[in-house]
């Protein structure tokens, strides 16, 4: 079964095409016209659209004319998912957070998992025993932290992310840009490490899955064994689509 899922994020629109559970291809930065061309080229049987930004309505309607099978407009509060959602306000839950949790539960159907999704925001979410989404935390992402320091102060410059995400970041900055870089990057790593440690204290056999666009930055800096699955959200969206097709 061929499926296509796309995720309208805060910074880009991304799609993933799956053949059964194998990710065939993915790309980001698409316009609506480009997406429709992609659908015509890949000819998926079923499609799902999810968004944490704009409404998916303008994207869904054209798809219904191109796809013969199921077209799902994913809404975390109402769309059936193969996971118990224990979030107190499901209508406010981001589609990406729930999708990542579904992906983690499918990969680890019986163990506790912490999902660290490092993108526009840094989300740390708990999946209990592979069957229940409990929630977690949302914090500013790396670029958002750089932008806030510049926009909310009078003189601090806007500092860019390093072009090489694996390059060393000095702990002690000896000029303002280096100090900002240390505070944002080293501070974010310390923050995520601290959260992981607190979760591991309550679940010693906890698995940590790292996802998102900034996974390459965090991967070499986080202590302990970490599974890196950059396309976890797309995998979760695919499993949600399969769940709706089969049920």
GUMARTOR-960034 format. One record per residue (C-alpha): residue number from 1; x, y, z; residue in one letter. Coordinates in nm, 4 decimals, always signed. Layout:
// residues N
NUM | X | Y | Z | A
...
// end
This chain:
// residues 247
1 | +0.0000 | +0.0000 | +0.0000 | X
2 | +0.1401 | +0.3369 | -0.0997 | X
3 | +0.0633 | +0.6343 | +0.1234 | X
4 | +0.1575 | +1.0005 | +0.1206 | X
5 | +0.1575 | +1.2166 | +0.4327 | X
6 | +0.2426 | +1.5806 | +0.4574 | X
7 | +0.3140 | +1.8015 | +0.7526 | X
8 | +0.2539 | +2.1772 | +0.7380 | X
9 | +0.5019 | +2.3062 | +0.9927 | X
10 | +0.5876 | +2.6515 | +1.1203 | X
11 | +0.8834 | +2.6847 | +0.8837 | X
12 | +0.8196 | +2.4413 | +0.5965 | X
13 | +0.5796 | +2.1943 | +0.4359 | X
14 | +0.7245 | +1.8437 | +0.4316 | X
15 | +0.5991 | +1.5204 | +0.2789 | X
16 | +0.6809 | +1.1541 | +0.3123 | X
17 | +0.5858 | +0.8782 | +0.0689 | X
18 | +0.5652 | +0.5254 | +0.2138 | X
19 | +0.5385 | +0.1847 | +0.0513 | X
20 | +0.3871 | -0.0215 | +0.3314 | X
21 | +0.6068 | +0.0951 | +0.6238 | X
22 | +0.9142 | +0.1875 | +0.4191 | X
23 | +0.9812 | +0.5569 | +0.3597 | X
24 | +1.0505 | +0.5881 | -0.0133 | X
25 | +1.1179 | +0.9599 | -0.0354 | X
26 | +1.0767 | +1.2847 | +0.1494 | X
27 | +1.1252 | +1.6541 | +0.0776 | X
28 | +1.0506 | +1.9891 | +0.2407 | X
29 | +0.9621 | +2.3407 | +0.1299 | X
30 | +0.6788 | +2.2533 | -0.1077 | X
31 | +0.4038 | +2.4843 | -0.2299 | X
32 | +0.0506 | +2.3560 | -0.2872 | X
33 | +0.1078 | +2.3296 | -0.6627 | X
34 | +0.4307 | +2.1374 | -0.6083 | X
35 | +0.2567 | +1.9017 | -0.3697 | X
36 | -0.0216 | +1.8300 | -0.6190 | X
37 | +0.2401 | +1.7565 | -0.8851 | X
38 | +0.4091 | +1.5193 | -0.6389 | X
39 | +0.0790 | +1.3401 | -0.5752 | X
40 | +0.0272 | +1.2926 | -0.9493 | X
41 | +0.3815 | +1.1556 | -0.9858 | X
42 | +0.3731 | +0.9179 | -0.6875 | X
43 | +0.0073 | +0.8125 | -0.7189 | X
44 | -0.0549 | +0.7189 | -0.3533 | X
45 | -0.3612 | +0.5168 | -0.2632 | X
46 | -0.4248 | +0.7172 | +0.0556 | X
47 | -0.3203 | +1.0612 | +0.1821 | X
48 | -0.3084 | +1.2390 | +0.5195 | X
49 | -0.2500 | +1.6087 | +0.5839 | X
50 | -0.1487 | +1.7540 | +0.9214 | X
51 | -0.0656 | +2.1075 | +1.0289 | X
52 | +0.0680 | +2.2962 | +1.3284 | X
53 | +0.0358 | +2.6234 | +1.1388 | X
54 | -0.2235 | +2.7105 | +0.8737 | X
55 | -0.5473 | +2.5234 | +0.8115 | X
56 | -0.5200 | +2.2176 | +0.5883 | X
57 | -0.8544 | +2.2872 | +0.4166 | X
58 | -0.6991 | +2.4469 | +0.1080 | X
59 | -0.4656 | +2.1497 | +0.0750 | X
60 | -0.7240 | +1.8769 | +0.1361 | X
61 | -0.9896 | +1.9668 | -0.1208 | X
62 | -0.7661 | +1.9441 | -0.4304 | X
63 | -0.6321 | +1.6117 | -0.3037 | X
64 | -0.9778 | +1.4575 | -0.2972 | X
65 | -0.9894 | +1.4909 | -0.6763 | X
66 | -0.6536 | +1.3165 | -0.7217 | X
67 | -0.6669 | +1.0314 | -0.4690 | X
68 | -0.9054 | +0.7399 | -0.5088 | X
69 | -0.8721 | +0.6133 | -0.1534 | X
70 | -0.8884 | +0.7731 | +0.1913 | X
71 | -0.7943 | +1.1385 | +0.2439 | X
72 | -0.7530 | +1.2257 | +0.6134 | X
73 | -0.7368 | +1.5784 | +0.7544 | X
74 | -0.5589 | +1.5018 | +1.0808 | X
75 | -0.7035 | +1.6692 | +1.3907 | X
76 | -0.5474 | +1.5457 | +1.7187 | X
77 | -0.8707 | +1.5889 | +1.9146 | X
78 | -1.0947 | +1.3913 | +1.6786 | X
79 | -0.8968 | +1.1740 | +1.4351 | X
80 | -0.8643 | +0.8134 | +1.5587 | X
81 | -0.5052 | +0.7181 | +1.6451 | X
82 | -0.3482 | +0.3848 | +1.7507 | X
83 | -0.2548 | +0.5242 | +2.0897 | X
84 | -0.4363 | +0.6339 | +2.4048 | X
85 | -0.4209 | +1.0129 | +2.4290 | X
86 | -0.4184 | +1.1186 | +2.7950 | X
87 | -0.3503 | +1.4867 | +2.7184 | X
88 | -0.5903 | +1.7046 | +2.9187 | X
89 | -0.6620 | +1.9448 | +2.6297 | X
90 | -0.6422 | +1.7389 | +2.3082 | X
91 | -0.7889 | +2.0266 | +2.1050 | X
92 | -0.4731 | +2.2294 | +2.1811 | X
93 | -0.2285 | +1.9444 | +2.1163 | X
94 | +0.0005 | +1.9928 | +1.8168 | X
95 | -0.0340 | +1.7400 | +1.5391 | X
96 | +0.3424 | +1.6934 | +1.5271 | X
97 | +0.3654 | +1.6006 | +1.8954 | X
98 | +0.0935 | +1.3365 | +1.8749 | X
99 | +0.2298 | +1.2005 | +1.5472 | X
100 | +0.5785 | +1.1652 | +1.6951 | X
101 | +0.4294 | +0.9805 | +1.9926 | X
102 | +0.2438 | +0.7422 | +1.7598 | X
103 | +0.5659 | +0.6769 | +1.5711 | X
104 | +0.7516 | +0.6080 | +1.8957 | X
105 | +0.4783 | +0.3737 | +2.0184 | X
106 | +0.4874 | +0.1784 | +1.6935 | X
107 | +0.8657 | +0.1400 | +1.7159 | X
108 | +0.8577 | +0.0538 | +2.0882 | X
109 | +0.5188 | -0.1076 | +2.1581 | X
110 | +0.5886 | -0.2041 | +2.5206 | X
111 | +0.8516 | +0.0308 | +2.6662 | X
112 | +0.8620 | +0.3828 | +2.8065 | X
113 | +0.9910 | +0.6327 | +2.5515 | X
114 | +1.0845 | +0.9989 | +2.5658 | X
115 | +1.0573 | +1.1775 | +2.2308 | X
116 | +1.2845 | +1.4804 | +2.1909 | X
117 | +1.1674 | +1.6639 | +1.8794 | X
118 | +1.4096 | +1.9481 | +1.8101 | X
119 | +1.2618 | +2.1788 | +1.5499 | X
120 | +1.1089 | +2.5261 | +1.5577 | X
121 | +1.0310 | +2.4382 | +1.9201 | X
122 | +1.1981 | +2.1725 | +2.1345 | X
123 | +0.9353 | +1.9253 | +2.2497 | X
124 | +1.0034 | +1.6512 | +2.5046 | X
125 | +0.7099 | +1.4100 | +2.5243 | X
126 | +0.6485 | +1.0944 | +2.7241 | X
127 | +0.4988 | +0.7774 | +2.5748 | X
128 | +0.4138 | +0.5383 | +2.8559 | X
129 | +0.4682 | +0.1654 | +2.7923 | X
130 | +0.4104 | +0.2079 | +2.4194 | X
131 | +0.0388 | +0.2737 | +2.4533 | X
132 | -0.0339 | +0.6092 | +2.6215 | X
133 | +0.0677 | +0.9651 | +2.5345 | X
134 | +0.1081 | +1.1583 | +2.8606 | X
135 | +0.2355 | +1.4966 | +2.7416 | X
136 | +0.5595 | +1.6709 | +2.8227 | X
137 | +0.7213 | +2.0084 | +2.7610 | X
138 | +0.7517 | +2.2734 | +2.4903 | X
139 | +1.0435 | +2.5163 | +2.4823 | X
140 | +1.1811 | +2.7601 | +2.2235 | X
141 | +1.3922 | +2.6021 | +1.9511 | X
142 | +1.7475 | +2.7094 | +1.8771 | X
143 | +1.6681 | +2.9667 | +1.6078 | X
144 | +1.3841 | +3.1065 | +1.8146 | X
145 | +1.6256 | +3.1618 | +2.1042 | X
146 | +1.8725 | +3.3460 | +1.8830 | X
147 | +1.5904 | +3.5592 | +1.7385 | X
148 | +1.4426 | +3.6420 | +2.0810 | X
149 | +1.7729 | +3.7693 | +2.2177 | X
150 | +1.8038 | +4.0021 | +1.9183 | X
151 | +1.4422 | +4.1163 | +1.8911 | X
152 | +1.3697 | +4.1645 | +2.2610 | X
153 | +1.6847 | +4.3597 | +2.3477 | X
154 | +1.8237 | +4.6887 | +2.2302 | X
155 | +2.1761 | +4.5944 | +2.1281 | X
156 | +2.2297 | +4.2213 | +2.1083 | X
157 | +2.3040 | +4.1055 | +1.7509 | X
158 | +2.1239 | +3.8311 | +1.5641 | X
159 | +2.3534 | +3.5291 | +1.5699 | X
160 | +2.3079 | +3.2497 | +1.3161 | X
161 | +2.3229 | +2.8770 | +1.3758 | X
162 | +2.6645 | +2.7270 | +1.2969 | X
163 | +2.6820 | +2.5996 | +0.9397 | X
164 | +2.8278 | +2.2744 | +1.0736 | X
165 | +2.5892 | +2.1457 | +1.3438 | X
166 | +2.8554 | +1.9091 | +1.4776 | X
167 | +3.1204 | +2.1802 | +1.5292 | X
168 | +3.2351 | +2.2448 | +1.8858 | X
169 | +3.0743 | +2.5371 | +2.0696 | X
170 | +3.2979 | +2.7161 | +2.3183 | X
171 | +3.1643 | +2.7140 | +2.6725 | X
172 | +3.3141 | +3.0548 | +2.7498 | X
173 | +3.2450 | +3.3115 | +2.4793 | X
174 | +3.5136 | +3.5789 | +2.4552 | X
175 | +3.2987 | +3.8235 | +2.2532 | X
176 | +2.9259 | +3.8979 | +2.2442 | X
177 | +2.8433 | +3.6715 | +1.9505 | X
178 | +3.0373 | +3.3817 | +2.1028 | X
179 | +2.8685 | +3.4406 | +2.4396 | X
180 | +2.5246 | +3.4319 | +2.2765 | X
181 | +2.6172 | +3.1198 | +2.0838 | X
182 | +2.7313 | +2.9506 | +2.4042 | X
183 | +2.4244 | +3.0551 | +2.5989 | X
184 | +2.1786 | +2.9384 | +2.3344 | X
185 | +2.3464 | +2.6183 | +2.2189 | X
186 | +2.5152 | +2.4931 | +2.5346 | X
187 | +2.2169 | +2.6070 | +2.7387 | X
188 | +1.9725 | +2.4123 | +2.5202 | X
189 | +2.1830 | +2.0965 | +2.5470 | X
190 | +2.2011 | +2.1296 | +2.9265 | X
191 | +1.8253 | +2.1844 | +2.9393 | X
192 | +1.7451 | +1.8736 | +2.7335 | X
193 | +2.0010 | +1.6648 | +2.9232 | X
194 | +1.8431 | +1.7716 | +3.2507 | X
195 | +1.4960 | +1.6727 | +3.1341 | X
196 | +1.6193 | +1.3357 | +3.0085 | X
197 | +1.7875 | +1.2713 | +3.3453 | X
198 | +1.4675 | +1.3474 | +3.5334 | X
199 | +1.2626 | +1.1157 | +3.3135 | X
200 | +1.5229 | +0.8408 | +3.3422 | X
201 | +1.5081 | +0.8715 | +3.7202 | X
202 | +1.1445 | +0.7589 | +3.7056 | X
203 | +1.1983 | +0.4986 | +3.4315 | X
204 | +1.5543 | +0.3567 | +3.4336 | X
205 | +1.4985 | +0.1559 | +3.1124 | X
206 | +1.3651 | +0.4586 | +2.9292 | X
207 | +1.4488 | +0.4884 | +2.5588 | X
208 | +1.5091 | +0.8330 | +2.4112 | X
209 | +1.4242 | +0.9053 | +2.0476 | X
210 | +1.5659 | +1.2219 | +1.8954 | X
211 | +1.3871 | +1.3726 | +1.5961 | X
212 | +1.3433 | +1.7017 | +1.4146 | X
213 | +1.5489 | +1.9328 | +1.1998 | X
214 | +1.8059 | +2.0045 | +1.4712 | X
215 | +1.8593 | +1.6386 | +1.5640 | X
216 | +2.2068 | +1.6522 | +1.4054 | X
217 | +2.3070 | +1.9257 | +1.6500 | X
218 | +2.1876 | +1.7446 | +1.9609 | X
219 | +2.2937 | +1.3912 | +1.8637 | X
220 | +2.6673 | +1.4144 | +1.9446 | X
221 | +2.6066 | +1.6240 | +2.2559 | X
222 | +2.3479 | +1.4267 | +2.4528 | X
223 | +2.4762 | +1.1698 | +2.7019 | X
224 | +2.3685 | +0.8085 | +2.7051 | X
225 | +2.2233 | +0.5946 | +2.4290 | X
226 | +1.9930 | +0.7907 | +2.1986 | X
227 | +1.7980 | +0.6634 | +1.8975 | X
228 | +1.8046 | +0.9220 | +1.6167 | X
229 | +1.5022 | +0.9070 | +1.3861 | X
230 | +1.4735 | +1.2431 | +1.2037 | X
231 | +1.1547 | +1.1436 | +1.0198 | X
232 | +0.9663 | +1.0225 | +1.3298 | X
233 | +0.6757 | +1.2650 | +1.2762 | X
234 | +0.6254 | +1.1460 | +0.9179 | X
235 | +0.6364 | +0.7837 | +1.0348 | X
236 | +0.3722 | +0.8605 | +1.2977 | X
237 | +0.1501 | +1.0350 | +1.0447 | X
238 | +0.1810 | +0.7323 | +0.8171 | X
239 | +0.0780 | +0.4976 | +1.0985 | X
240 | -0.2209 | +0.7208 | +1.1797 | X
241 | -0.3264 | +0.7073 | +0.8148 | X
242 | -0.2913 | +0.3284 | +0.8055 | X
243 | -0.4971 | +0.3037 | +1.1253 | X
244 | -0.7785 | +0.5066 | +0.9682 | X
245 | -0.7681 | +0.3112 | +0.6427 | X
246 | -0.7803 | -0.0260 | +0.8191 | X
247 | -1.0458 | +0.0710 | +1.0723 | X
// end
